């Protein structure tokens, strides 16, 4: 670089910003992940040199292959407004251009755009990132409880053949968007696992035809009222096939093909895959039928994978080549901060494919590992090679057993890497991956356990690790992971723990104590937002069950949990049976945390 510096230019403000990031990458800067607190300052690499040398950049021109390069919030279990701003920053640095957020996920009034809008919308605008909002489902704008006359039978979709019902839906959406001018793409999706009114389906011929009627009617209204808003719809579920000829979607409608039923054991166009081959045929039919833009909603970080290490980069690359051959113009996938690190390479590689679908996965991975882990790159390559199994295949005993063997080999590779990296800046990230592989081993052990007793032990071990790691960027605690150990958690309630500043509860789910004896329960506080907290606790016990102390404080900070061992003593005269000890918690600013109850069995 000469004394005049370097020039980065683009066709618009966002392109100029992306050109600057491309220039920084040529200088050796790497944008591995959003700067989530769990990364502890290791989300990026910025080299330090006395002079800056940029070679081979003169006249370099980069243009993304695909228009729609997205990250979805989707269920949004661990997303917060602050975290979404960090995500936007990472998206821009990796040349993604669209953030997709639910308007009201599943009509739960939990994961909503309005909850984060004031913080996120301005930051998206600063970077020129498109705000795309909507998703499952129609009922957020036409709720059954307010419009019962527009629903027939037990269908979850309103009667789309009823002009009054459709008009009410369209008017509600238009009004919603008019009040939120930052939204320039609206996702017009039915409810998840939708059931359609039989009469409407009969009238239109197919579910896809009925959905096209809804989408096209909304598009017509928006073309007049809000011409700057594009309508998107998802080819998914009962409407994954194209409509019949003459009933298709308007050319201005963006179609996203969502192959939910696919497996990542094979490329999507692999004819040997019974699951994928029909989906590839459907996508081919869409590429012929769609008159407007067609993109792919990818599931390369599935919720049902329970945050296990799944990195089929070769499969993703083969998929991208197939998509490019069909003229696909976009790629998107969802993400959660709570388990970003295990999927870090997948998120990065997916972003790279969205702008260059011809990227070679082996060459890319070698460069990533060298940048991320330096002298231990070879050991990390071994680790990655051992962690490509699709957990959907765990129902087949031999496949689960092979995955378990792979995880053990991956753990050994990480142990070798940690020896090489001792005392180096790359060590902490590799150490986190080593902790995560223990969780993966505990998960698969539930499947491979030879006896019911062994399975019970495996579930307990998995629960322990899940609860230890849920706030460290390694695993998402949600309905799937809780069910894995045999617990219960409502789908819509998974987010609650991630919106707390801190979390506190007994480590043990129950305790047994003999009359006249004592037992110890561990009270643990965890730092959810990584800001450091002082949690005051108090215990209330029934007569005859005496805590060693009735109150105290815990001070979790970042990855360091705080634990207090509380002794409970049972009176010798206490009648055998179950008792409940109740714990309350609050943070230093008075925030009340959820209470906890401990069942104590007196024998």
ABEGO torsion letter per residue (X at the ends): XBAAEBBBBBABAAAAAAAAAAAAAAAGBBBABBBBAAAGGAABBBBBBABBBBBGABGBBBBBABABBBBBAEAGAABBAAAAAAAAAAAAAAGBABBBBBABBGGAGABBAAAAAAAAAAAAAAAGBBBBBEEOBAAAABBAAABAAABBEABABBBAABAAAAAAAAAAAAAAAAABAABABBBBBBBBGBBBBAAAAAAAGBAAAAAAAAAAAAAAAAAAABAABBBBBBBBEAAABBBBBGABBBAABBBBBBBAABBAABBAABAABAAAAAAAAAAAAAAAABABBBBBBBAABBAAAGGBBBBBAAAAAAAAAAAAAAGBAEBBBBBBAAAAAAAAAAAAAAAAAAABAABBAAAAAAAAAAAAAEAAAAAAAAAAAABABBAAAAABAAAAAAAAAAAAAAAAAAAAAAAAABGBAAAAAAAAAAAAAAAAAAAAAAAABABAAAAAAAAAAAAAAAAAAAAAGABBBBAAAAAAAGBBBBAAAAAAAAABABBBBBABABBBBBBGBBBBBBBBBBBAAGAEBBBBBBBBBBBGBBBABABEBBBBBEABBBBBBBBBBBBAABBBEBBBBBBBBBBAAGBBBBBBBBBBBBX
